[in-house]
Amino acid sequence: MKATLCGLLVMTCLLSVALYAQEADQAQNKTEDISLADLKKAIADKAVVLLDCNGSKTYAKGHLPGAIDFEASEEKLATLLPADKGALIVAYCGSPRCLAYRGGVNAARKLGYTNIKHFSGGLSGWKEAGEPLEK
C-alpha cells in the first residue's frame, strides 16, 4: 500500500514538473497559444503556415489541412515558409502535453520569423473538435 501511494506521489510530481516546464518554455520563448477558433479562421483565410511536428509517420496518417511535415522538411524549411518574416506560423504536435512543437518553433525563430504561435490542442484537440484531417 505504501509503495503504491509513493509511486502515485512520484507520478504526480513528475507530471507537475512537466507541465511547469512547458509553461516556463512558453513564457521564456514567448510562444503564444492560438485558440482552435482563431486557428480555424486563419486556415480558412489562408493566413497561416502550419508546422506539424509529430513526425513523418504520424503526418502520413493525418494532419491539419495544409500543414508542412516538419520532420521531412526541416532542412528545406526556409524555402517552404513565406518571404514575409511577420507571417503567422503555427507549430503543433500531438496533444497539450507534447513538446515536439518546440522544434518547429525554434527552427522558424532561427530563420527570423516573429509571429510564431503554438496550437497546444495539437492533433488530438483538432480531432476531438470534430475537425477533418488531411492525408
Secondary structure, 3 states (H helix, E strand, C coil): CHHHHHHHHHHHHHHHHHHHHHHHHHHHHCCEECCHHHHHHHHHCCCCEEEECCCHHHHHHCECCCCEEHHHHHHHHHHHCCCCCCCEEEEECCCCCCCCHHHHHHHHHHCCCCEEEECCCHHHHHHHCCCCCEC
